Amino acid sequence: MFRIEKSVIQAIIAHAKKELPNEACGYLASVNELVTSHYELTNIDQAPDHFNMEPREQFAAVKEMRSRGQALRGVYHSHPETPARPSAEDIRLAYDSKISFVIVSLAAAEPEIRSFLVAKGAVTEEPIEIIE
Amino acid sequence: MQISMNGEKRQVAGDSLTIAVLLEMEKVESPEMVSVQVNGDVIDRTLYQETDIGDGDEVDFLYFMGGGSRR
């Protein structure tokens, strides 16, 4: 189960829309397994169909999480024009099996968000519980 | 020696070890896809075999993150 506050859902959708036509990306941080914050990171590819995080920003975000008593719970990115399911490239580049991979799709009129665990190429969708 | 690893104090045997050895000791999967920062400096991946970690160093590592909707 992937538990996340509704305000974070709204924030990552807003981030995805702000970065259009490019993909947005960032980290999701939790306290007691509930995602309470998102960290917007730069997509250094600035592309509509790909993202890469900047390592210095990654380190800075993770250190800020620590200082705030948070844990890295997941990574999110957007699919501006395709559904919220991992592409072959998403799966190939998902090296961290301990965190969730959240995809925000803006392909339809209503944004769609799904969460996945990826371990050595095997993808498992996990239910999302949105906390008001 | 004592180092800080991902924010936690760790006691490690010996006076120094390389980043490559540390990642191996920690059983990090796909170490070639890990970014490493030592005392605030991001270390070039090609230098993991020759960069030493010493007493008091602060080491952080995390996975490269990329992907996208490209097929």
N, CA and C atoms of all chains as a GROMACS GRO file, in nm:
protein
  609
    1MET      N    1   0.084  -0.121   0.000
    1MET     CA    2   0.000   0.000   0.000
    1MET      C    3   0.087   0.125   0.000
    2PHE      N    4   0.056   0.217  -0.089
    2PHE     CA    5   0.128   0.344  -0.097
    2PHE      C    6   0.037   0.452  -0.041
    3ARG      N    7   0.071   0.505   0.076
    3ARG     CA    8  -0.015   0.603   0.144
    3ARG      C    9   0.042   0.743   0.121
    4ILE      N   10  -0.044   0.833   0.078
    4ILE     CA   11   0.002   0.966   0.041
    4ILE      C   12  -0.106   1.070   0.074
    5GLU      N   13  -0.064   1.185   0.122
    5GLU     CA   14  -0.159   1.291   0.152
    5GLU      C   15  -0.213   1.352   0.022
    6LYS      N   16  -0.340   1.388   0.027
    6LYS     CA   17  -0.406   1.444  -0.091
    6LYS      C   18  -0.336   1.570  -0.140
    7SER      N   19  -0.285   1.650  -0.047
    7SER     CA   20  -0.217   1.774  -0.085
    7SER      C   21  -0.092   1.746  -0.170
    8VAL      N   22  -0.027   1.632  -0.143
    8VAL     CA   23   0.093   1.596  -0.221
    8VAL      C   24   0.050   1.551  -0.362
    9ILE      N   25  -0.059   1.477  -0.368
    9ILE     CA   26  -0.112   1.438  -0.500
    9ILE      C   27  -0.138   1.562  -0.584
   10GLN      N   28  -0.205   1.659  -0.522
   10GLN     CA   29  -0.238   1.783  -0.594
   10GLN      C   30  -0.111   1.857  -0.637
   11ALA      N   31  -0.010   1.853  -0.551
   11ALA     CA   32   0.114   1.925  -0.580
   11ALA      C   33   0.191   1.861  -0.696
   12ILE      N   34   0.193   1.729  -0.701
   12ILE     CA   35   0.271   1.666  -0.808
   12ILE      C   36   0.196   1.677  -0.943
   13ILE      N   37   0.063   1.681  -0.936
   13ILE     CA   38  -0.013   1.707  -1.060
   13ILE      C   39   0.017   1.848  -1.109
   14ALA      N   40   0.019   1.942  -1.017
   14ALA     CA   41   0.049   2.081  -1.054
   14ALA      C   42   0.190   2.092  -1.111
   15HIS      N   43   0.284   2.019  -1.051
   15HIS     CA   44   0.421   2.019  -1.102
   15HIS      C   45   0.425   1.962  -1.244
   16ALA      N   46   0.354   1.852  -1.266
   16ALA     CA   47   0.351   1.790  -1.399
   16ALA      C   48   0.297   1.888  -1.502
   17LYS      N   49   0.192   1.961  -1.466
   17LYS     CA   50   0.132   2.056  -1.561
   17LYS      C   51   0.226   2.175  -1.585
   18LYS      N   52   0.294   2.216  -1.480
   18LYS     CA   53   0.385   2.331  -1.491
   18LYS      C   54   0.500   2.303  -1.588
   19GLU      N   55   0.544   2.177  -1.593
   19GLU     CA   56   0.659   2.143  -1.677
   19GLU      C   57   0.623   2.110  -1.821
   20LEU      N   58   0.493   2.104  -1.851
   20LEU     CA   59   0.454   2.073  -1.989
   20LEU      C   60   0.521   2.167  -2.088
   21PRO      N   61   0.564   2.120  -2.204
   21PRO     CA   62   0.537   1.987  -2.260
   21PRO      C   63   0.634   1.879  -2.212
   22ASN      N   64   0.726   1.915  -2.121
   22ASN     CA   65   0.828   1.820  -2.078
   22ASN      C   66   0.781   1.735  -1.960
   23GLU      N   67   0.854   1.629  -1.934
   23GLU     CA   68   0.827   1.547  -1.817
   23GLU      C   69   0.877   1.618  -1.691
   24ALA      N   70   0.803   1.602  -1.584
   24ALA     CA   71   0.845   1.651  -1.452
   24ALA      C   72   0.896   1.532  -1.371
   25CYS      N   73   0.980   1.561  -1.271
   25CYS     CA   74   1.029   1.452  -1.186
   25CYS      C   75   1.059   1.505  -1.046
   26GLY      N   76   1.059   1.414  -0.951
   26GLY     CA   77   1.090   1.455  -0.814
   26GLY      C   78   1.086   1.337  -0.719
   27TYR      N   79   1.114   1.369  -0.594
   27TYR     CA   80   1.112   1.268  -0.488
   27TYR      C   81   0.987   1.282  -0.402
   28LEU      N   82   0.950   1.174  -0.338
   28LEU     CA   83   0.840   1.173  -0.242
   28LEU      C   84   0.894   1.128  -0.107
   29ALA      N   85   0.863   1.206  -0.004
   29ALA     CA   86   0.918   1.178   0.129
   29ALA      C   87   0.807   1.145   0.227
   30SER      N   88   0.838   1.053   0.318
   30SER     CA   89   0.735   1.005   0.411
   30SER      C   90   0.778   1.021   0.556
   31VAL      N   91   0.677   1.023   0.639
   31VAL     CA   92   0.696   1.012   0.783
   31VAL      C   93   0.605   0.897   0.827
   32ASN      N   94   0.662   0.798   0.891
   32ASN     CA   95   0.584   0.680   0.931
   32ASN      C   96   0.507   0.620   0.813
   33GLU      N   97   0.576   0.608   0.700
   33GLU     CA   98   0.520   0.543   0.580
   33GLU      C   99   0.406   0.620   0.515
   34LEU      N  100   0.380   0.742   0.558
   34LEU     CA  101   0.281   0.827   0.492
   34LEU      C  102   0.355   0.939   0.418
   35VAL      N  103   0.333   0.948   0.286
   35VAL     CA  104   0.400   1.052   0.208
   35VAL      C  105   0.338   1.187   0.241
   36THR      N  106   0.421   1.276   0.291
   36THR     CA  107   0.373   1.406   0.336
   36THR      C  108   0.436   1.522   0.258
   37SER      N  109   0.538   1.494   0.178
   37SER     CA  110   0.607   1.601   0.105
   37SER      C  111   0.654   1.552  -0.031
   38HIS      N  112   0.664   1.647  -0.122
   38HIS     CA  113   0.730   1.617  -0.250
   38HIS      C  114   0.844   1.715  -0.268
   39TYR      N  115   0.946   1.672  -0.341
   39TYR     CA  116   1.063   1.756  -0.370
   39TYR      C  117   1.076   1.764  -0.521
   40GLU      N  118   1.050   1.881  -0.576
   40GLU     CA  119   1.059   1.898  -0.720
   40GLU      C  120   1.206   1.905  -0.761
   41LEU      N  121   1.244   1.822  -0.856
   41LEU     CA  122   1.381   1.821  -0.904
   41LEU      C  123   1.383   1.857  -1.052
   42THR      N  124   1.499   1.900  -1.097
   42THR     CA  125   1.513   1.942  -1.236
   42THR      C  126   1.526   1.820  -1.328
   43ASN      N  127   1.445   1.820  -1.432
   43ASN     CA  128   1.464   1.720  -1.538
   43ASN      C  129   1.572   1.775  -1.631
   44ILE      N  130   1.693   1.725  -1.614
   44ILE     CA  131   1.804   1.784  -1.692
   44ILE      C  132   1.794   1.751  -1.840
   45ASP      N  133   1.708   1.656  -1.876
   45ASP     CA  134   1.687   1.627  -2.018
   45ASP      C  135   1.593   1.728  -2.083
   46GLN      N  136   1.509   1.791  -2.002
   46GLN     CA  137   1.411   1.888  -2.056
   46GLN      C  138   1.344   1.830  -2.180
   47ALA      N  139   1.287   1.711  -2.165
   47ALA     CA  140   1.229   1.642  -2.280
   47ALA      C  141   1.086   1.599  -2.248
   48PRO      N  142   1.002   1.587  -2.352
   48PRO     CA  143   0.864   1.546  -2.330
   48PRO      C  144   0.846   1.396  -2.310
   49ASP      N  145   0.953   1.320  -2.333
   49ASP     CA  146   0.940   1.175  -2.325
   49ASP      C  147   1.054   1.110  -2.246
   50HIS      N  148   1.122   1.190  -2.164
   50HIS     CA  149   1.234   1.134  -2.088
   50HIS      C  150   1.268   1.225  -1.972
   51PHE      N  151   1.323   1.164  -1.866
   51PHE     CA  152   1.374   1.248  -1.757
   51PHE      C  153   1.502   1.190  -1.702
   52ASN      N  154   1.583   1.278  -1.649
   52ASN     CA  155   1.703   1.243  -1.574
   52ASN      C  156   1.714   1.343  -1.460
   53MET      N  157   1.737   1.292  -1.339
   53MET     CA  158   1.755   1.383  -1.226
   53MET      C  159   1.900   1.427  -1.218
   54GLU      N  160   1.922   1.544  -1.159
   54GLU     CA  161   2.056   1.598  -1.142
   54GLU      C  162   2.110   1.548  -1.007
   55PRO      N  163   2.221   1.475  -1.006
   55PRO     CA  164   2.266   1.411  -0.881
   55PRO      C  165   2.283   1.508  -0.763
   56ARG      N  166   2.337   1.628  -0.787
   56ARG     CA  167   2.355   1.720  -0.674
   56ARG      C  168   2.222   1.758  -0.612
   57GLU      N  169   2.121   1.777  -0.696
   57GLU     CA  170   1.988   1.807  -0.643
   57GLU      C  171   1.932   1.686  -0.567
   58GLN      N  172   1.960   1.566  -0.618
   58GLN     CA  173   1.913   1.446  -0.549
   58GLN      C  174   1.971   1.441  -0.407
   59PHE      N  175   2.104   1.461  -0.398
   59PHE     CA  176   2.168   1.456  -0.265
   59PHE      C  177   2.113   1.564  -0.173
   60ALA      N  178   2.094   1.685  -0.228
   60ALA     CA  179   2.043   1.794  -0.146
   60ALA      C  180   1.904   1.763  -0.094
   61ALA      N  181   1.820   1.705  -0.179
   61ALA     CA  182   1.684   1.672  -0.138
   61ALA      C  183   1.684   1.566  -0.029
   62VAL      N  184   1.766   1.462  -0.046
   62VAL     CA  185   1.769   1.354   0.052
   62VAL      C  186   1.821   1.404   0.187
   63LYS      N  187   1.920   1.494   0.182
   63LYS     CA  188   1.972   1.549   0.308
   63LYS      C  189   1.868   1.637   0.376
   64GLU      N  190   1.791   1.710   0.296
   64GLU     CA  191   1.684   1.791   0.357
   64GLU      C  192   1.580   1.700   0.422
   65MET      N  193   1.548   1.590   0.354
   65MET     CA  194   1.454   1.493   0.414
   65MET      C  195   1.503   1.448   0.551
   66ARG      N  196   1.632   1.411   0.556
   66ARG     CA  197   1.689   1.364   0.684
   66ARG      C  198   1.675   1.469   0.792
   67SER      N  199   1.706   1.592   0.755
   67SER     CA  200   1.703   1.700   0.855
   67SER      C  201   1.562   1.725   0.906
   68ARG      N  202   1.462   1.685   0.825
   68ARG     CA  203   1.323   1.705   0.864
   68ARG      C  204   1.260   1.576   0.919
   69GLY      N  205   1.342   1.475   0.941
   69GLY     CA  206   1.291   1.349   0.996
   69GLY      C  207   1.208   1.269   0.898
   70GLN      N  208   1.233   1.291   0.769
   70GLN     CA  209   1.158   1.219   0.666
   70GLN      C  210   1.245   1.109   0.604
   71ALA      N  211   1.178   1.019   0.534
   71ALA     CA  212   1.249   0.913   0.462
   71ALA      C  213   1.213   0.920   0.314
   72LEU      N  214   1.307   0.880   0.229
   72LEU     CA  215   1.278   0.873   0.086
   72LEU      C  216   1.185   0.755   0.063
   73ARG      N  217   1.065   0.785   0.016
   73ARG     CA  218   0.964   0.680  -0.004
   73ARG      C  219   0.942   0.646  -0.150
   74GLY      N  220   0.968   0.745  -0.237
   74GLY     CA  221   0.944   0.716  -0.378
   74GLY      C  222   0.996   0.824  -0.469
   75VAL      N  223   0.986   0.796  -0.598
   75VAL     CA  224   1.021   0.893  -0.700
   75VAL      C  225   0.899   0.905  -0.790
   76TYR      N  226   0.874   1.027  -0.838
   76TYR     CA  227   0.762   1.043  -0.931
   76TYR      C  228   0.812   1.110  -1.058
   77HIS      N  229   0.742   1.078  -1.166
   77HIS     CA  230   0.765   1.153  -1.288
   77HIS      C  231   0.636   1.153  -1.368
   78SER      N  232   0.629   1.241  -1.466
   78SER     CA  233   0.506   1.254  -1.543
   78SER      C  234   0.520   1.194  -1.681
   79HIS      N  235   0.407   1.149  -1.732
   79HIS     CA  236   0.395   1.109  -1.872
   79HIS      C  237   0.296   1.207  -1.936
   80PRO      N  238   0.346   1.308  -2.005
   80PRO     CA  239   0.254   1.410  -2.059
   80PRO      C  240   0.150   1.355  -2.156
   81GLU      N  241   0.188   1.255  -2.234
   81GLU     CA  242   0.097   1.212  -2.340
   81GLU      C  243   0.070   1.063  -2.343
   82THR      N  244   0.118   0.990  -2.243
   82THR     CA  245   0.096   0.846  -2.242
   82THR      C  246   0.039   0.804  -2.106
   83PRO      N  247  -0.018   0.684  -2.100
   83PRO     CA  248  -0.082   0.640  -1.974
   83PRO      C  249   0.017   0.625  -1.859
   84ALA      N  250  -0.038   0.612  -1.739
   84ALA     CA  251   0.043   0.600  -1.617
   84ALA      C  252   0.084   0.456  -1.595
   85ARG      N  253   0.165   0.408  -1.683
   85ARG     CA  254   0.222   0.275  -1.664
   85ARG      C  255   0.369   0.282  -1.707
   86PRO      N  256   0.453   0.202  -1.643
   86PRO     CA  257   0.597   0.212  -1.671
   86PRO      C  258   0.630   0.174  -1.815
   87SER      N  259   0.705   0.257  -1.880
   87SER     CA  260   0.753   0.225  -2.014
   87SER      C  261   0.868   0.124  -2.001
   88ALA      N  262   0.909   0.070  -2.113
   88ALA     CA  263   1.025  -0.021  -2.111
   88ALA      C  264   1.147   0.050  -2.053
   89GLU      N  265   1.159   0.178  -2.085
   89GLU     CA  266   1.274   0.253  -2.033
   89GLU      C  267   1.262   0.276  -1.883
   90ASP      N  268   1.140   0.306  -1.836
   90ASP     CA  269   1.119   0.321  -1.691
   90ASP      C  270   1.166   0.196  -1.617
   91ILE      N  271   1.129   0.082  -1.671
   91ILE     CA  272   1.162  -0.045  -1.605
   91ILE      C  273   1.312  -0.071  -1.611
   92ARG      N  274   1.369  -0.045  -1.726
   92ARG     CA  275   1.514  -0.070  -1.743
   92ARG      C  276   1.597   0.017  -1.651
   93LEU      N  277   1.550   0.140  -1.624
   93LEU     CA  278   1.630   0.234  -1.545
   93LEU      C  279   1.588   0.241  -1.399
   94ALA      N  280   1.501   0.150  -1.356
   94ALA     CA  281   1.457   0.150  -1.216
   94ALA      C  282   1.551   0.060  -1.135
   95TYR      N  283   1.654   0.119  -1.078
   95TYR     CA  284   1.756   0.039  -1.010
   95TYR      C  285   1.727   0.021  -0.861
   96ASP      N  286   1.648   0.110  -0.804
   96ASP     CA  287   1.626   0.105  -0.660
   96ASP      C  288   1.496   0.029  -0.631
   97SER      N  289   1.512  -0.093  -0.582
   97SER     CA  290   1.395  -0.178  -0.558
   97SER      C  291   1.326  -0.147  -0.426
   98LYS      N  292   1.382  -0.053  -0.349
   98LYS     CA  293   1.326  -0.027  -0.216
   98LYS      C  294   1.228   0.090  -0.214
   99ILE      N  295   1.214   0.158  -0.324
   99ILE     CA  296   1.123   0.273  -0.326
   99ILE      C  297   1.017   0.254  -0.433
  100SER      N  298   0.913   0.335  -0.424
  100SER     CA  299   0.803   0.327  -0.520
  100SER      C  300   0.826   0.421  -0.637
  101PHE      N  301   0.775   0.381  -0.751
  101PHE     CA  302   0.784   0.463  -0.871
  101PHE      C  303   0.642   0.508  -0.908
  102VAL      N  304   0.619   0.636  -0.889
  102VAL     CA  305   0.487   0.692  -0.911
  102VAL      C  306   0.485   0.765  -1.045
  103ILE      N  307   0.383   0.738  -1.123
  103ILE     CA  308   0.372   0.801  -1.254
  103ILE      C  309   0.244   0.885  -1.258
  104VAL      N  310   0.259   1.009  -1.302
  104VAL     CA  311   0.147   1.100  -1.320
  104VAL      C  312   0.122   1.113  -1.469
  105SER      N  313   0.007   1.068  -1.515
  105SER     CA  314  -0.025   1.081  -1.657
  105SER      C  315  -0.120   1.198  -1.679
  106LEU      N  316  -0.086   1.277  -1.780
  106LEU     CA  317  -0.173   1.388  -1.820
  106LEU      C  318  -0.234   1.359  -1.956
  107ALA      N  319  -0.236   1.232  -1.995
  107ALA     CA  320  -0.282   1.197  -2.129
  107ALA      C  321  -0.432   1.217  -2.146
  108ALA      N  322  -0.506   1.196  -2.039
  108ALA     CA  323  -0.653   1.210  -2.047
  108ALA      C  324  -0.694   1.343  -1.984
  109ALA      N  325  -0.824   1.371  -1.992
  109ALA     CA  326  -0.874   1.497  -1.935
  109ALA      C  327  -0.847   1.504  -1.785
  110GLU      N  328  -0.865   1.391  -1.716
  110GLU     CA  329  -0.837   1.384  -1.573
  110GLU      C  330  -0.701   1.320  -1.551
  111PRO      N  331  -0.613   1.382  -1.473
  111PRO     CA  332  -0.483   1.320  -1.446
  111PRO      C  333  -0.499   1.184  -1.380
  112GLU      N  334  -0.410   1.095  -1.414
  112GLU     CA  335  -0.412   0.959  -1.357
  112GLU      C  336  -0.279   0.937  -1.284
  113ILE      N  337  -0.287   0.880  -1.163
  113ILE     CA  338  -0.166   0.852  -1.086
  113ILE      C  339  -0.167   0.706  -1.043
  114ARG      N  340  -0.055   0.640  -1.071
  114ARG     CA  341  -0.041   0.500  -1.028
  114ARG      C  342   0.098   0.482  -0.969
  115SER      N  343   0.110   0.381  -0.883
  115SER     CA  344   0.238   0.356  -0.816
  115SER      C  345   0.283   0.212  -0.840
  116PHE      N  346   0.413   0.196  -0.857
  116PHE     CA  347   0.469   0.065  -0.891
  116PHE      C  348   0.596   0.038  -0.811
  117LEU      N  349   0.620  -0.089  -0.788
  117LEU     CA  350   0.749  -0.135  -0.737
  117LEU      C  351   0.816  -0.209  -0.851
  118VAL      N  352   0.945  -0.186  -0.868
  118VAL     CA  353   1.018  -0.252  -0.976
  118VAL      C  354   1.142  -0.318  -0.918
  119ALA      N  355   1.152  -0.448  -0.935
  119ALA     CA  356   1.267  -0.522  -0.883
  119ALA      C  357   1.320  -0.612  -0.993
  120LYS      N  358   1.439  -0.580  -1.040
  120LYS     CA  359   1.505  -0.658  -1.144
  120LYS      C  360   1.412  -0.682  -1.263
  121GLY      N  361   1.347  -0.579  -1.305
  121GLY     CA  362   1.263  -0.587  -1.425
  121GLY      C  363   1.121  -0.632  -1.400
  122ALA      N  364   1.092  -0.680  -1.279
  122ALA     CA  365   0.956  -0.725  -1.248
  122ALA      C  366   0.877  -0.609  -1.188
  123VAL      N  367   0.762  -0.581  -1.247
  123VAL     CA  368   0.681  -0.467  -1.205
  123VAL      C  369   0.559  -0.514  -1.127
  124THR      N  370   0.537  -0.452  -1.013
  124THR     CA  371   0.418  -0.482  -0.932
  124THR      C  372   0.348  -0.350  -0.902
  125GLU      N  373   0.221  -0.342  -0.938
  125GLU     CA  374   0.148  -0.220  -0.902
  125GLU      C  375   0.104  -0.229  -0.757
  126GLU      N  376   0.111  -0.116  -0.688
  126GLU     CA  377   0.065  -0.115  -0.549
  126GLU      C  378  -0.051  -0.017  -0.536
  127PRO      N  379  -0.150  -0.055  -0.457
  127PRO     CA  380  -0.264   0.035  -0.439
  127PRO      C  381  -0.222   0.166  -0.373
  128ILE      N  382  -0.290   0.273  -0.411
  128ILE     CA  383  -0.263   0.404  -0.350
  128ILE      C  384  -0.378   0.438  -0.255
  129GLU      N  385  -0.343   0.472  -0.133
  129GLU     CA  386  -0.442   0.521  -0.038
  129GLU      C  387  -0.419   0.671  -0.020
  130ILE      N  388  -0.518   0.749  -0.056
  130ILE     CA  389  -0.506   0.895  -0.044
  130ILE      C  390  -0.567   0.940   0.088
  131ILE      N  391  -0.485   1.009   0.165
  131ILE     CA  392  -0.527   1.054   0.297
  131ILE      C  393  -0.564   1.202   0.288
  132GLU      N  394  -0.688   1.235   0.329
  132GLU     CA  395  -0.735   1.375   0.325
  132GLU      C  396  -0.658   1.461   0.425
  133MET      N  397   3.778   0.254   1.174
  133MET     CA  398   3.752   0.397   1.157
  133MET      C  399   3.601   0.419   1.159
  134GLN      N  400   3.564   0.543   1.182
  134GLN     CA  401   3.422   0.575   1.183
  134GLN      C  402   3.390   0.669   1.068
  135ILE      N  403   3.286   0.635   0.995
  135ILE     CA  404   3.241   0.722   0.887
  135ILE      C  405   3.091   0.749   0.905
  136SER      N  406   3.044   0.846   0.832
  136SER     CA  407   2.900   0.872   0.826
  136SER      C  408   2.853   0.822   0.690
  137MET      N  409   2.754   0.734   0.692
  137MET     CA  410   2.706   0.680   0.565
  137MET      C  411   2.555   0.703   0.555
  138ASN      N  412   2.517   0.779   0.456
  138ASN     CA  413   2.377   0.817   0.440
  138ASN      C  414   2.318   0.870   0.571
  139GLY      N  415   2.399   0.949   0.639
  139GLY     CA  416   2.353   1.018   0.759
  139GLY      C  417   2.366   0.939   0.888
  140GLU      N  418   2.414   0.814   0.879
  140GLU     CA  419   2.427   0.733   0.999
  140GLU      C  420   2.574   0.703   1.028
  141LYS      N  421   2.611   0.710   1.155
  141LYS     CA  422   2.749   0.678   1.193
  141LYS      C  423   2.772   0.528   1.176
  142ARG      N  424   2.886   0.495   1.116
  142ARG     CA  425   2.918   0.354   1.095
  142ARG      C  426   3.064   0.328   1.131
  143GLN      N  427   3.086   0.217   1.198
  143GLN     CA  428   3.222   0.173   1.229
  143GLN      C  429   3.266   0.077   1.120
  144VAL      N  430   3.379   0.106   1.059
  144VAL     CA  431   3.427   0.024   0.948
  144VAL      C  432   3.569  -0.022   0.981
  145ALA      N  433   3.598  -0.148   0.954
  145ALA     CA  434   3.731  -0.202   0.984
  145ALA      C  435   3.837  -0.138   0.895
  146GLY      N  436   3.956  -0.117   0.948
  146GLY     CA  437   4.068  -0.064   0.870
  146GLY      C  438   4.077   0.087   0.878
  147ASP      N  439   4.183   0.139   0.812
  147ASP     CA  440   4.207   0.283   0.814
  147ASP      C  441   4.147   0.354   0.693
  148SER      N  442   4.129   0.279   0.587
  148SER     CA  443   4.068   0.339   0.467
  148SER      C  444   4.018   0.227   0.377
  149LEU      N  445   3.931   0.264   0.287
  149LEU     CA  446   3.884   0.171   0.186
  149LEU      C  447   3.832   0.252   0.069
  150THR      N  448   3.823   0.189  -0.046
  150THR     CA  449   3.776   0.264  -0.163
  150THR      C  450   3.624   0.266  -0.167
  151ILE      N  451   3.573   0.358  -0.246
  151ILE     CA  452   3.427   0.364  -0.265
  151ILE      C  453   3.376   0.232  -0.320
  152ALA      N  454   3.448   0.176  -0.416
  152ALA     CA  455   3.404   0.049  -0.476
  152ALA      C  456   3.392  -0.060  -0.370
  153VAL      N  457   3.490  -0.067  -0.280
  153VAL     CA  458   3.487  -0.169  -0.175
  153VAL      C  459   3.371  -0.142  -0.078
  154LEU      N  460   3.350  -0.016  -0.046
  154LEU     CA  461   3.241   0.018   0.045
  154LEU      C  462   3.106  -0.024  -0.014
  155LEU      N  463   3.085   0.004  -0.142
  155LEU     CA  464   2.958  -0.034  -0.206
  155LEU      C  465   2.941  -0.185  -0.207
  156GLU      N  466   3.053  -0.254  -0.226
  156GLU     CA  467   3.049  -0.400  -0.225
  156GLU      C  468   3.016  -0.451  -0.084
  157MET      N  469   3.080  -0.391   0.016
  157MET     CA  470   3.054  -0.431   0.156
  157MET      C  471   2.908  -0.411   0.193
  158GLU      N  472   2.850  -0.305   0.138
  158GLU     CA  473   2.710  -0.274   0.170
  158GLU      C  474   2.612  -0.352   0.083
  159LYS      N  475   2.668  -0.438  -0.003
  159LYS     CA  476   2.585  -0.520  -0.092
  159LYS      C  477   2.488  -0.434  -0.174
  160VAL      N  478   2.541  -0.323  -0.225
  160VAL     CA  479   2.460  -0.234  -0.308
  160VAL      C  480   2.438  -0.298  -0.444
  161GLU      N  481   2.311  -0.312  -0.482
  161GLU     CA  482   2.280  -0.368  -0.613
  161GLU      C  483   2.310  -0.265  -0.722
  162SER      N  484   2.355  -0.311  -0.836
  162SER     CA  485   2.387  -0.225  -0.951
  162SER      C  486   2.473  -0.106  -0.909
  163PRO      N  487   2.590  -0.132  -0.847
  163PRO     CA  488   2.672  -0.020  -0.798
  163PRO      C  489   2.716   0.075  -0.909
  164GLU      N  490   2.718   0.028  -1.032
  164GLU     CA  491   2.758   0.115  -1.142
  164GLU      C  492   2.653   0.224  -1.168
  165MET      N  493   2.534   0.208  -1.111
  165MET     CA  494   2.429   0.307  -1.130
  165MET      C  495   2.404   0.390  -1.005
  166VAL      N  496   2.504   0.392  -0.918
  166VAL     CA  497   2.493   0.467  -0.793
  166VAL      C  498   2.578   0.593  -0.802
  167SER      N  499   2.520   0.704  -0.760
  167SER     CA  500   2.597   0.829  -0.747
  167SER      C  501   2.647   0.838  -0.604
  168VAL      N  502   2.773   0.880  -0.589
  168VAL     CA  503   2.835   0.886  -0.457
  168VAL      C  504   2.885   1.028  -0.430
  169GLN      N  505   2.858   1.073  -0.309
  169GLN     CA  506   2.906   1.203  -0.265
  169GLN      C  507   2.992   1.180  -0.141
  170VAL      N  508   3.113   1.236  -0.141
  170VAL     CA  509   3.202   1.227  -0.026
  170VAL      C  510   3.232   1.368   0.024
  171ASN      N  511   3.197   1.393   0.147
  171ASN     CA  512   3.216   1.527   0.207
  171ASN      C  513   3.162   1.637   0.117
  172GLY      N  514   3.048   1.609   0.054
  172GLY     CA  515   2.981   1.711  -0.026
  172GLY      C  516   3.020   1.714  -0.172
  173ASP      N  517   3.122   1.638  -0.211
  173ASP     CA  518   3.164   1.636  -0.352
  173ASP      C  519   3.111   1.511  -0.422
  174VAL      N  520   3.047   1.531  -0.536
  174VAL     CA  521   3.003   1.417  -0.615
  174VAL      C  522   3.125   1.358  -0.685
  175ILE      N  523   3.143   1.227  -0.669
  175ILE     CA  524   3.262   1.159  -0.723
  175ILE      C  525   3.231   1.100  -0.860
  176ASP      N  526   3.318   1.125  -0.953
  176ASP     CA  527   3.303   1.067  -1.087
  176ASP      C  528   3.302   0.915  -1.075
  177ARG      N  529   3.206   0.855  -1.145
  177ARG     CA  530   3.188   0.710  -1.136
  177ARG      C  531   3.314   0.632  -1.174
  178THR      N  532   3.395   0.688  -1.262
  178THR     CA  533   3.515   0.618  -1.306
  178THR      C  534   3.623   0.615  -1.198
  179LEU      N  535   3.600   0.689  -1.089
  179LEU     CA  536   3.702   0.697  -0.984
  179LEU      C  537   3.667   0.615  -0.859
  180TYR      N  538   3.561   0.537  -0.865
  180TYR     CA  539   3.519   0.461  -0.746
  180TYR      C  540   3.626   0.361  -0.700
  181GLN      N  541   3.701   0.309  -0.797
  181GLN     CA  542   3.802   0.208  -0.762
  181GLN      C  543   3.924   0.269  -0.694
  182GLU      N  544   3.943   0.398  -0.712
  182GLU     CA  545   4.067   0.459  -0.662
  182GLU      C  546   4.045   0.571  -0.560
  183THR      N  547   3.919   0.601  -0.529
  183THR     CA  548   3.893   0.707  -0.431
  183THR      C  549   3.879   0.646  -0.292
  184ASP      N  550   3.965   0.690  -0.202
  184ASP     CA  551   3.965   0.633  -0.066
  184ASP      C  552   3.869   0.708   0.026
  185ILE      N  553   3.808   0.630   0.113
  185ILE     CA  554   3.727   0.684   0.221
  185ILE      C  555   3.808   0.670   0.349
  186GLY      N  556   3.818   0.779   0.427
  186GLY     CA  557   3.895   0.773   0.550
  186GLY      C  558   3.812   0.805   0.672
  187ASP      N  559   3.878   0.797   0.787
  187ASP     CA  560   3.810   0.823   0.914
  187ASP      C  561   3.745   0.962   0.914
  188GLY      N  562   3.622   0.966   0.956
  188GLY     CA  563   3.551   1.093   0.968
  188GLY      C  564   3.482   1.140   0.841
  189ASP      N  565   3.501   1.068   0.731
  189ASP     CA  566   3.439   1.111   0.606
  189ASP      C  567   3.287   1.091   0.609
  190GLU      N  568   3.222   1.179   0.536
  190GLU     CA  569   3.077   1.169   0.520
  190GLU      C  570   3.047   1.119   0.379
  191VAL      N  571   2.989   1.001   0.372
  191VAL     CA  572   2.963   0.937   0.243
  191VAL      C  573   2.812   0.923   0.224
  192ASP      N  574   2.767   0.964   0.108
  192ASP     CA  575   2.626   0.944   0.074
  192ASP      C  576   2.620   0.877  -0.062
  193PHE      N  577   2.525   0.789  -0.077
  193PHE     CA  578   2.504   0.735  -0.211
  193PHE      C  579   2.355   0.716  -0.238
  194LEU      N  580   2.320   0.730  -0.364
  194LEU     CA  581   2.183   0.712  -0.408
  194LEU      C  582   2.184   0.669  -0.554
  195TYR      N  583   2.070   0.619  -0.598
  195TYR     CA  584   2.065   0.566  -0.734
  195TYR      C  585   2.039   0.675  -0.837
  196PHE      N  586   2.105   0.659  -0.950
  196PHE     CA  587   2.071   0.737  -1.068
  196PHE      C  588   1.921   0.723  -1.090
  197MET      N  589   1.856   0.833  -1.124
  197MET     CA  590   1.712   0.827  -1.150
  197MET      C  591   1.683   0.883  -1.288
  198GLY      N  592   1.631   0.799  -1.372
  198GLY     CA  593   1.592   0.842  -1.505
  198GLY      C  594   1.486   0.750  -1.558
  199GLY      N  595   1.428   0.788  -1.669
  199GLY     CA  596   1.324   0.706  -1.730
  199GLY      C  597   1.242   0.791  -1.821
  200GLY      N  598   1.118   0.751  -1.837
  200GLY     CA  599   1.032   0.834  -1.920
  200GLY      C  600   0.939   0.754  -2.007
  201SER      N  601   0.856   0.824  -2.078
  201SER     CA  602   0.752   0.759  -2.156
  201SER      C  603   0.801   0.712  -2.291
  202ARG      N  604   0.929   0.742  -2.320
  202ARG     CA  605   0.985   0.696  -2.447
  202ARG      C  606   0.984   0.543  -2.452
  203ARG      N  607   0.949   0.490  -2.568
  203ARG     CA  608   0.940   0.343  -2.584
  203ARG      C  609   1.076   0.284  -2.612
   0.00000   0.00000   0.00000
